[in-house]
Amino acid sequence: MNDSKKSAVQSPKGLALFLEEVRRSPLTVTFLAIFTGLFLGGIIAALTSEQMYAAMRVSVGEGLKVGVQAAWNTYRALFLGAFGDPAKISAAFSSGDWLQINRALSPFFESLVQATPYMFAGLAVAFGFRVGLFNIGAEGQIFVGALAAVWAGVFIKGLPAIIHAPLALLIGGLGGALWGFVPGWLKAKTGAHEVIITIMMNYIAFRLSEYLLTGYLRDPNKTTPISAPIETTAWIPRLFPDPNRFHLGFFIALGIAYLVYLLLFKTTWGFELRTVGANPNAAHYAGMNIVRSTVLTMSLSGMLAGLAGANEVLGVNRNLGVAFSSGYGFDSIALALLGHSHPLGVVLAALLFGFLRNGAIQMQLTAGIPIDIISIIQAMILAFIAAPAIIRTLYRLKPPKEVEVEIRSEGESA
């Protein structure tokens, strides 16, 4: 049989095997979970539309038509708010006017701005997950990182920007590392549960920020609890003029994600950390230092979260106010789950949340849809991620091979 006939016989089989692998892949479940969450979000948007119920009084068909239109308007507004209006972008590029181009692309870049702290915070939680630690204190570590960065940006003077900005960012990361070190040390030395300790330290960080912003860090020229503006030399530079707030921190976050990937999957220490997370008893038996791994992991996790706070202060706000984080630390738990605790997955999940967050504002303004719809969509996506059996049942997907083998062996033993 010649090569052409062999390829003709083998290609259908190869395609079938490929499709079988796709159906079993966890990535397929993740994609379908996102799709299902968005689909159900459209249904909720339709059901919350008053126009749909008014049209129902005319006829069921008219009501369904109006409901579908409401869902379409919701996601259209979400898309335009997250990516920008394609017609305006095309017209801006046709005109050749840089100011118009910048203004037309600002929604897209603002979504990247919103995604940047999600990347740092998601990496923080995912890094802990990889080592079997649940860092629920990312929100507090973000606050402490922001406080440390503000201190560096306000009180350190006379440095050139090329030194001051990286130094302020580093100090912010070290602030978060300190806030992660404490629960890590308590976990390793006393056996205290990191979930309880990190939750408690969140509230300490919140109250500490309020205390400092009404005292030591407060802008003397303001009556509200807000810090003084940081020195311009400490700013993370923005890449485009106003109203575009896109800044260098986005690429720093991507670089940090790559470094986390190299650390976890390309180094001996990363292998040791993942082994500790997979089986601490086996790691201890193999001579690995569990105490050192625990403390260093929580410290590095805190540093990543601290960088999220420093990034917002130095690149976006340029000062610090009370409750500036808007829940980035708590959302980071969802990001780590959605990204399967892998740096690339976390980056993609952060981009998704960033586009949803930015698009939701425009959705509320133009379509009149409550911004809480986005929170509902995110919650449903995470519910489906946490319960993949639901997605596999809905779409009739087979379980992964190792799961199928376990089920089969249990049945045979019974």
Steps between C-alpha positions, in 0.01 A plus 500: 500500500646835395529805726192673358278201577649470848428865574147460366439205733671650802371859485137424598625294792743772602225760481273283713774457762563874500131579549485242779792670677332838461178368653693363799720809548448719809544801270184400317313500830639844580398642164151352525467627858573854379261461208224362724548777753471764228195327351320487835603859563318598181190319621515685832544831317189423296299394806590823681382715209171680564443531125485121471211473746319787331534321166378176658163665552475533122612147417750238614684524170537877529623458857764250397607727217543794735684277750748386235549863397567596864764229530655612171509864614660393827787314340539756225546772764736269690707439186515868404596597853773238519649522149375827353272574208640339180340773286668776704832316498485457122408866449782610731761299310362628169538859618860445604446727802697353792275666760191341349673162481604528862146591607343220294735237640478618861221250597718207390805628684292584808396134510869408507548750784220328693654158430848591628435482879299183435813343351715578803236395752400188308863391479532552876216263582590251225859482626374407846259244356786329317672440835182392676450830683180706496597865504168670570685814610579646158264793563686601815836448332384727217421773752833466679686499168318818403582662835868412464511629142331826601751549779784446253339728244428786742790505745793388286609804300781604273536175307482479121192331356700203371588416863207641697217320316656149513599561863147602597359196318749274677419649841131441431576137419707465818208640702277227364775242560517602866123460530527154345802401710308521828233237419763288326722499808206429732388217272847345489594544866172464690271317259255794487264479205600748230138566398404629845821697545486668159133593544580657838794688351272640230306692763820613668617637162167679443507670839872578465439676169217705651721596794794606282281685247346707777839570657853437384430462126213749475528790260504810724322697229200266494216448744433145379713196595725492196875497463709776351575459128811295439805655339487502122834315496324202664227474236483191284501669159187505288551415136232726346357845573172556686233365514697179446637367831685200357837476672817293516365297792310275259825376345659471843212272600554285190871479580428400860259231376775359279746502791247315719461242222878453477528474878225240535566283198862553394697503825590245764354717772174526306485122475557480875220748565255313279597173667433651842160613374414163345612280790662661808569164665684365197690830467607481866604137457711604198684752717331817378476790746126547558544795738718694258268428208194614695652826621656591165183412309277721715757780484525485121123473472468811717760678286299434184187637666695798630613574146133522402444776755823679408407479132164672560655775707800572279343443160133594529391697808828677587376522860319276748147530634295284732360179345685551172530131411139423401536135593795403279635270770178309545444472123851358472381177662255460213773583248730230638220244477401610150862490384562157657781658708721527191664836419373500141151406614505776761604759240216395268250497787620846608446631148147356503419664833662826392290521184183405691571758770568784258218405263252481787530875561404581142230234511335672794522844342372419151276196545371579847594150619613474865873452536424214740422286194876469449544371854229244433671391177833465679338300781333261255824449307681414823220270611533305176880495532473370858246234394625376162265201518213739426663614175595147402141389556348796313723454196543122531876514537700204620706535819882514480664163446643471849157566650342246268756239604431566868124465451545179303735348759262586782215332314705187439609477863141534615 
